[in-house]
Amino acid sequence: MDSSTSDLSSEIVQSDLAGGRVVLTLDSTLYPLDALYGASYVFIDRCYVLLDRPDPSHFRVTLSPKKAATDEAALRAFVGEFANELLSCAWRHQITQDNRAILEQVTNEAIAGAMGAPSLDDLANFDFTEEPFEDPLGIAMSWEEKYKKPKPEGATDKPGDAKPADPPAATKSPAKEPSEGTK
């Protein structure tokens, strides 16, 4: 290896200008393997990426740009971009691990909802004693419910569903009862 490519120590980054590659040695306790795979995947369109594990506590990443002409500035740029992407992937991995239970719950509910309506046995075993959740912002409301137009007075949903109007009150004249003498 020729020289250090960036401001990082020579223990972490070594460059080989003649071979057109840069080698990063990373602490495996700081970066999970999934984060290393994620960062490497981002670079496979521009670099040949070789992942190695020289010892149990370190990863070694070799980046060789696919374009043959490389200089010190280009290798330095690859090291900086890879380090940023690796940090981003490690952070996303940590967030995923911290929220694993929530992600699994949401996924299970989505899959359960996609299975269709519950059966009568499921409904019989359902606990209806839970309080309904509060939705002060109206997030759980459907778009149709939230933005529906108010109906004018007396309008119905379907033309055939109109309720008949109450019949007008009949005006009866008092019936005359026949008198006893007129039979």
Long-range contacts (C-beta under 8 A, 24 or more apart in sequence): 3-72, 5-72, 5-75, 5-76, 5-79, 6-76, 6-79, 6-80, 8-79, 8-83, 13-79, 15-72, 15-75, 17-70, 17-71, 17-72, 17-75, 19-64, 20-64, 20-65, 20-68, 20-70, 20-75, 21-62, 21-63, 21-64, 21-65, 21-75, 22-62, 22-63, 22-75, 22-78, 22-79, 23-60, 23-61, 23-62, 23-63, 24-60, 24-61, 24-62, 24-63, 24-79, 24-82, 24-83, 25-54, 25-58, 25-59, 25-60, 26-58, 26-59, 26-60, 26-61, 26-86, 27-57, 27-58, 27-59, 28-53, 28-56, 28-57, 28-58, 28-59, 29-57, 30-90, 31-59, 31-86, 31-90, 32-90, 32-93, 33-59, 34-89, 34-93, 35-86, 35-89, 35-90, 35-92, 35-93, 36-61, 36-86, 36-89, 38-85, 38-89, 38-92, 38-93, 39-82, 39-85, 39-86, 39-88, 39-89, 42-85, 43-78, 43-81, 43-82, 43-85, 46-78, 47-78
